[in-house]
Amino acid sequence: MASAALELMGFFLGLFGMLGTMVATVLPYWQISAHIGSNIVTAVANMRGLWMECVFQSTGAFQCETYNSMLALSSDLQASRALMVISLVLSILAIAMAALGMQCTLCLEGAGAVKSRVAGASGGLFLTAGFLSLIPVAWTTHEVVQTFYRPSVPSSMKFELGECLYVGLASSLISMLGGAMLCVSCCEEQDGGRGRRHAGGYPYPVGGGVGGAGIRTTSQTYHNPTLQAAASRGQMLVRSTSHGSQSTAQGVQGAKKPAAPGYDITGYV
């Protein structure tokens, strides 16, 4: 049950991380214009994102314009776009695989080992997706901080950290944490036996009747005192009946043979 709880927690953390990464990818709040020095006019605020650049005015007007040419963009912006999109694709694939591999689902019910490996693979995809989304967020944060403290850059060209950078950072960490939980739960299940089903009235052995097929050897133990006593009485009854039949047949012939040695029932304790 602990591993199932870890799987559910990891799945929901990965799902929340994917939603946060999607929000950070779409919204333009990666860089916000800094109102410092000569640029103290707060009536207009410029915002930059991965896909568009927006202007917000104090009157309430909000205008956005997408980047016209993808090839005209800087290499770091193109790489950030690609990494965020790949992270989203891997997160979606990880969610689909986790839905197949978790214990609370009915998919792949007959193959316990395969189901466990699928859950572990989804955790690895969540880890990879979180790491890929962390790269552009950390890269952009470093660039904004370095540009802000560079004296050669005018105040009108300086930006501050936007909300999407914080959302992207939290989402990447949450995705990595969810992936780690899925991987840990998968390892625990592989060590302890995932989805093990015990037939024949677990924890009792199969075929615990009194008949010849149900009599157990001394190497097999019973864990229930009631069943142990019933099995012992059944074996004594079978031995006494067989001993009486042998004695009658031997008395007719006038031969006396030693009785069969009794069974050691200490193995059932």
C-alpha positions as CSV (number, residue, x, y, z in Angstrom):
1,M,0.0,0.0,0.0
2,A,2.9,2.4,0.7
3,S,4.2,1.9,-2.9
4,A,0.7,2.6,-4.3
5,A,0.5,5.8,-2.3
6,L,3.9,6.8,-3.6
7,E,2.8,6.1,-7.2
8,L,-0.4,8.2,-6.8
9,M,1.6,11.1,-5.2
10,G,4.2,10.9,-7.9
11,F,1.6,10.8,-10.7
12,F,-0.2,13.9,-9.3
13,L,3.0,15.8,-8.8
14,G,4.1,15.0,-12.4
15,L,0.6,16.2,-13.6
16,F,0.9,19.5,-11.7
17,G,4.4,20.0,-13.0
18,M,3.3,19.5,-16.6
19,L,0.5,22.0,-16.1
20,G,2.9,24.5,-14.6
21,T,5.4,24.0,-17.4
22,M,2.6,24.6,-20.0
23,V,1.6,27.8,-18.3
24,A,5.2,29.0,-18.2
25,T,5.7,28.1,-21.8
26,V,2.6,29.9,-23.2
27,L,2.5,33.1,-21.1
28,P,4.9,36.0,-22.0
29,Y,5.9,36.9,-18.4
30,W,9.5,35.7,-18.7
31,Q,11.1,39.2,-18.7
32,I,9.5,42.4,-17.4
33,S,10.9,45.8,-18.0
34,A,12.7,47.3,-15.0
35,H,11.6,50.8,-13.9
36,I,14.9,52.1,-12.7
37,G,17.1,55.1,-13.4
38,S,15.8,57.2,-16.3
39,N,13.2,54.6,-17.1
40,I,10.9,55.5,-14.2
41,V,7.8,55.9,-16.2
42,T,5.4,53.2,-15.0
43,A,2.6,54.0,-17.4
44,V,3.9,51.3,-19.9
45,A,5.3,47.9,-19.0
46,N,7.0,45.7,-21.6
47,M,7.0,41.9,-21.2
48,R,8.8,39.2,-23.2
49,G,8.2,35.6,-23.5
50,L,9.1,32.6,-25.7
51,W,6.5,33.3,-28.3
52,M,5.4,36.9,-28.1
53,E,6.2,40.3,-26.7
54,C,3.5,42.3,-25.0
55,V,2.9,45.9,-23.8
56,F,0.7,46.8,-20.9
57,Q,-0.5,50.4,-20.5
58,S,-1.8,52.0,-17.3
59,T,-5.1,52.7,-19.1
60,G,-5.8,48.9,-19.2
61,A,-4.8,48.3,-22.8
62,F,-2.9,45.1,-23.3
63,Q,-1.3,44.4,-26.7
64,C,0.7,41.4,-27.8
65,E,2.7,40.7,-30.9
66,T,4.2,37.3,-31.8
67,Y,7.6,37.0,-33.2
68,N,7.4,37.2,-37.0
69,S,10.4,35.1,-37.9
70,M,11.6,32.1,-36.0
71,L,15.0,32.1,-37.7
72,A,15.6,35.8,-36.8
73,L,15.4,35.0,-33.1
74,S,18.5,34.5,-31.0
75,S,19.9,31.0,-30.5
76,D,19.1,30.9,-26.8
77,L,15.5,31.8,-27.4
78,Q,15.2,29.1,-30.0
79,A,16.8,26.5,-27.7
80,S,14.5,27.5,-24.9
81,R,11.5,27.0,-27.1
82,A,12.6,23.6,-28.2
83,L,13.5,22.4,-24.6
84,M,10.1,23.5,-23.2
85,V,8.2,21.8,-26.0
86,I,10.2,18.6,-25.6
87,S,9.6,18.7,-21.9
88,L,5.8,19.0,-22.4
89,V,5.8,16.1,-24.9
90,L,7.8,13.9,-22.4
91,S,5.4,14.9,-19.6
92,I,2.4,13.9,-21.6
93,L,4.0,10.6,-22.5
94,A,4.9,10.0,-18.9
95,I,1.3,10.6,-17.7
96,A,0.1,8.0,-20.3
97,M,2.6,5.4,-19.2
98,A,2.0,6.1,-15.5
99,A,-1.8,5.5,-16.1
100,L,-0.8,2.1,-17.5
101,G,1.7,1.1,-14.9
102,M,0.2,2.2,-11.6
103,Q,-1.3,-0.4,-9.3
104,C,-4.6,1.4,-9.0
105,T,-5.3,0.9,-12.8
106,L,-6.5,-2.3,-14.5
107,C,-4.3,-2.0,-17.5
108,L,-1.6,-4.7,-17.8
109,E,-3.1,-6.5,-14.9
110,G,-1.8,-9.9,-15.8
111,A,1.8,-8.9,-16.2
112,G,3.1,-7.6,-12.8
113,A,6.8,-7.2,-13.9
114,V,5.9,-5.4,-17.1
115,K,3.5,-3.1,-15.1
116,S,6.2,-2.3,-12.7
117,R,8.7,-1.5,-15.4
118,V,6.2,0.8,-17.2
119,A,5.6,2.8,-13.9
120,G,9.4,3.1,-13.5
121,A,9.8,4.3,-17.1
122,S,7.1,7.0,-16.6
123,G,9.1,8.2,-13.5
124,G,12.2,8.4,-15.6
125,L,10.3,10.5,-18.2
126,F,9.1,12.8,-15.5
127,L,12.6,13.3,-14.3
128,T,13.9,14.0,-17.8
129,A,11.0,16.4,-18.5
130,G,11.7,18.4,-15.3
131,F,15.4,18.6,-16.1
132,L,14.7,19.8,-19.6
133,S,12.3,22.6,-18.4
134,L,14.8,23.6,-15.8
135,I,17.5,24.4,-18.3
136,P,15.8,27.3,-20.1
137,V,14.4,28.7,-16.9
138,A,17.9,28.8,-15.3
139,W,19.4,30.0,-18.5
140,T,17.0,33.0,-18.8
141,T,17.3,33.8,-15.1
142,H,21.1,34.0,-15.4
143,E,20.9,36.2,-18.5
144,V,18.4,38.6,-17.0
145,V,20.5,39.0,-13.8
146,Q,23.7,39.5,-15.7
147,T,22.2,42.1,-18.0
148,F,20.6,43.9,-15.1
149,Y,23.9,44.5,-13.3
150,R,25.9,45.3,-16.5
151,P,26.7,49.0,-16.5
152,S,27.1,49.3,-20.2
153,V,23.4,48.4,-20.8
154,P,21.0,51.4,-20.7
155,S,18.2,51.3,-18.1
156,S,15.5,51.1,-20.8
157,M,17.0,47.8,-22.0
158,K,17.1,46.2,-18.6
159,F,14.6,43.6,-17.5
160,E,13.6,41.9,-14.3
161,L,12.6,38.4,-13.5
162,G,9.0,37.6,-14.6
163,E,6.4,35.4,-12.9
164,C,6.8,32.6,-15.5
165,L,10.4,32.0,-14.4
166,Y,9.2,31.3,-10.9
167,V,6.4,29.1,-12.1
168,G,8.8,27.2,-14.5
169,L,11.3,26.6,-11.7
170,A,8.6,25.3,-9.3
171,S,7.1,23.1,-12.1
172,S,10.4,21.6,-13.0
173,L,11.2,20.7,-9.4
174,I,7.7,19.3,-8.9
175,S,8.0,17.1,-12.0
176,M,11.4,15.8,-10.9
177,L,10.1,15.0,-7.4
178,G,7.1,13.2,-8.9
179,G,9.3,11.2,-11.2
180,A,11.6,10.3,-8.3
181,M,8.6,9.0,-6.3
182,L,7.5,6.8,-9.2
183,C,11.0,5.3,-9.6
184,V,11.2,4.7,-5.8
185,S,7.8,2.9,-5.7
186,C,8.8,0.8,-8.7
187,C,12.0,-0.3,-7.0
188,E,10.2,-1.2,-3.8
189,E,7.7,-3.3,-5.7
190,Q,10.4,-5.1,-7.5
191,D,12.1,-6.0,-4.2
192,G,9.0,-7.0,-2.4
193,G,7.1,-8.7,-5.2
194,R,4.7,-6.5,-7.1
195,G,1.1,-7.7,-7.4
196,R,1.7,-11.1,-5.7
197,R,-1.5,-13.1,-5.4
198,H,-1.7,-16.1,-3.0
199,A,-4.2,-18.8,-4.0
200,G,-5.6,-21.6,-1.8
201,G,-6.6,-19.5,1.2
202,Y,-3.5,-17.5,1.9
203,P,-1.7,-17.8,4.3
204,Y,-2.6,-21.5,4.4
205,P,-1.1,-24.0,2.0
206,V,-3.1,-25.1,-1.1
207,G,-5.2,-28.3,-0.5
208,G,-5.2,-28.4,3.3
209,G,-7.8,-31.3,3.4
210,V,-7.5,-34.6,5.1
211,G,-7.2,-36.7,2.0
212,G,-4.0,-38.2,0.6
213,A,-3.5,-35.2,-1.6
214,G,-4.0,-32.8,1.3
215,I,-1.6,-34.4,3.8
216,R,1.5,-32.2,3.9
217,T,5.0,-33.3,4.6
218,T,7.0,-32.2,7.6
219,S,8.8,-29.5,5.6
220,Q,5.5,-27.6,5.0
221,T,4.2,-25.6,8.0
222,Y,0.8,-24.3,9.0
223,H,0.3,-20.9,10.5
224,N,-3.2,-21.4,11.9
225,P,-3.5,-23.4,15.2
226,T,-7.1,-24.5,14.4
227,L,-6.1,-25.9,11.0
228,Q,-3.0,-27.5,12.6
229,A,-5.1,-29.4,15.1
230,A,-7.6,-30.5,12.5
231,A,-4.9,-31.8,10.2
232,S,-3.2,-33.6,13.1
233,R,-6.5,-35.4,14.1
234,G,-7.2,-36.3,10.4
235,Q,-3.8,-37.9,10.1
236,M,-4.2,-39.8,13.4
237,L,-7.6,-41.1,12.1
238,V,-6.1,-42.2,8.8
239,R,-3.2,-43.9,10.6
240,S,-5.5,-45.7,13.1
241,T,-7.8,-47.0,10.3
242,S,-5.0,-48.3,8.2
243,H,-3.3,-49.9,11.2
244,G,-6.5,-51.7,12.2
245,S,-7.0,-53.1,8.7
246,Q,-3.4,-54.4,8.6
247,S,-3.8,-56.0,12.1
248,T,-7.0,-57.9,11.0
249,A,-5.4,-59.3,7.9
250,Q,-2.2,-60.3,9.8
251,G,-4.3,-62.0,12.6
252,V,-5.9,-64.3,10.1
253,Q,-2.6,-65.5,8.9
254,G,-1.2,-65.9,12.4
255,A,1.8,-63.6,11.7
256,K,2.7,-60.8,14.0
257,K,4.3,-57.8,12.4
258,P,5.4,-54.6,14.1
259,A,3.2,-51.6,13.8
260,A,4.1,-48.9,11.4
261,P,6.1,-46.1,13.0
262,G,4.1,-43.0,13.8
263,Y,4.6,-39.7,12.0
264,D,6.4,-36.8,13.6
265,I,4.0,-34.0,13.7
266,T,6.5,-31.5,15.2
267,G,7.0,-30.1,11.7
268,Y,3.5,-28.6,11.8
269,V,4.3,-26.5,14.8
